[in-house]
Amino acid sequence: MSKTPYFTKETVERPWYVVDLEGEVFGRACTRIAALLIGKNRPEYTPGQDCGGFVVVLNADKIKVTGTKLANKHYYNHSGYPGGIRHRTLGERLEKQPEELIRSAVKGMLPHNKIGARLITKLKVYTGTDHPHQAQNPTVLSAEQFAAL
């Protein structure tokens, strides 16, 4: 009788992926990145375990947004003091901090528990085409491979 293997965080191997977001749609790209981090593209995916790989995102500032979201979508935060609410539009955040925009969108798509907190540390976001992770021999996903996820 053969036994079904059960993968744990110690036994699973973690591939590295490189994704170029130039010309990609913001929300669709973030859902695909979240699926790579969780490991849903792999046959050994186990819901309660960390089975995903590392994702290196390039050209975060060249992402495409559809519709009028650049001017109409607002992000709010509050300092905790009376009258301390602040807001920025999607266009302002994309201009000033595109790395944090991608990171926060992907973080919202991950599980809201300890596994999700561990998964978000495996996301590396850069605005240019250079990254310091060449030593890990990452797999470069083409636009067609990335769209098929």
Sequence and secondary structure as in RCSB ss.txt:
>XXXX:A:sequence
MSKTPYFTKETVERPWYVVDLEGEVFGRACTRIAALLIGKNRPEYTPGQDCGGFVVVLNADKIKVTGTKLANKHY
YNHSGYPGGIRHRTLGERLEKQPEELIRSAVKGMLPHNKIGARLITKLKVYTGTDHPHQAQNPTVLSAEQFAAL
>XXXX:A:secstr
        TTTS   EEEEE TT BHHHHHHHHHHHHHTTTSTT  TTS    EEEEE GGG B  TTHHHH EE
EEE SSTT EEEEEHHHHHHH HHHHHHHHHHHHS SSHHHHHHHTTEEE SSS  S GGG  EEE HHHHHT 
